[in-house]
C-alpha cells in the first residue's frame, strides 16, 4: 500500500523528535497549530511548540523515542483527520507517569504549496474527554 | 460556562436530525465534508451526506434520536478538533448492530462568514483504527 503524504510527514517529524531537532519538528506544524502538551496544557504556534518539545525532552532526560503503528487518514478537501497508534519510549526515564502507548488524534491541513502540516496534535486522544468527568 | 459556537452548531444539527430535516443537517457540513457513515463507508459532499442520513434514518425506522454528552473543543485558527460523547437512541430499532453510546471525533472549519461547519464527522471515534487490526 502506498504511504499517504501525511504518514510521510509524521514519520519525518518522529525522526526529528528522536534526533532532538526541534526546529524541524516545529516546522512540521502550521503557524497557528495547537499541541496538547498534556491534558489541560496547550501550546499555540511554532515557538511555543518548539519550547514545549524542549521541555518534554528534558522531562524524558533527552531519551524520547516516538513511533507510529497503524495510521488512518480521513480527508475532506484540504483538511484531514488522522488517527494513529503512537508509541512513546524513553529509556532514560522509566518512571514516566504518561502512557507509553497511545491512540493519538491529529488534524492536518494542506498548505497552498501542497504540503500537509499538523494543525492540531492531541496524542492523548479521547483521554482528554474522560478527564472532564474527573 | 458559555457554550462554544461549535457546540451550538452540533446541538442545532442534532435537533435537525431528530426532526428528520436532512436539508438543514447537510447544510451544517462544509461543501467538501466527509461523513463516516459506518466503518469502511464514507459520504463526501453535502448531497451524499444528505442521502446517507436518509438511509441511516430508514435503517432506524425513522426513529433516530441523537444527543451529545461532554464536548471538548481544541482550536487552531479556523480549524477545530471536537471530541464528544454521543448518544444514539432508536426506539423503533432496538436490534441495531451499532453502539448507542460513542466517543465521536469531529473536525470543524470556520467559514469566511464566521460560521463553523463540520468538515469531518466520525462518530465511530477510535474504533476505525481498531478495525484495521481485524
Interface residues (C-beta under 8 A of the other chain):
Chain A: X30 X32 X33 X34 X36 X42 X44 X70 X72 X74 X75 X76 X77 X79 X80 X81 X83 X84 X85 X103 X105 X107 X109 X119 X120 X122 X125 X126 X128 X129 X132 X133
Chain B: X30 X32 X33 X34 X36 X42 X44 X70 X72 X74 X75 X76 X77 X79 X80 X81 X83 X84 X85 X103 X105 X107 X109 X119 X120 X122 X125 X126 X128 X129 X132 X133
